[in-house]
């Protein structure tokens, strides 16, 4: 991938050499189809359309990149921690692909400064843009170079430089606190409700918790303590909020209705 002679020769005949060089500095290789990488930086708030009337933004690339990133990080974690159980591997992967980590990685490689969006969107929802663009860039690499190139980039240009796998695997993430912080920041009502309390085959107590945001079910989790079930429910809710735009809209609508009713009653 690095120092590919053919790619360097092609660069001599490119009109927009600066764009290729800019992406090379981030990726470690020259794009073959630069249109994918350019589109990865376009937020939907720009409302751009092609000549055929199709929206031009990074949402589809973000969707693809999210799936590829999960697969690649899962691959790397699986090979790194030989013999570890599924739960450990899943938790370690989750810590790497969570929005907070992706935002930080995007900023580390300078991707956040290249994202194109409206000024209003940039100031109002800046916390999502870098991580989304990072996923879209992974999607671009996959379309341009394939899975092996994605894995090389993530393993050597990202994890190898910015992430200590041994350290991150041992860190505990308080998903409930993260969800609570997000809810308070956006003024959403949050409620954890114990659904069932039972026993497993060995008569160990088990708990099932559902978390509600604005009275909308957002995540269900089980564990051997109330705390564990709440943590799992919060983790699932955060994952849904990351990927499910419909859920986020339902929650926002429910909040608007609640606030409207409160004003009428006042």
Helices and strands as residue ranges (DSSP letters): H 5-11, H 17-27, H 34-39, G 44-46, E 48-49, E 55-56, H 59-80, H 86-97, H 99-108, G 111-113, H 119-124, H 126-145, H 147-152, I 153-159, H 160-162, H 165-170, H 175-186, E 190-199, E 205-213, E 216-223, H 226-243, H 245-265
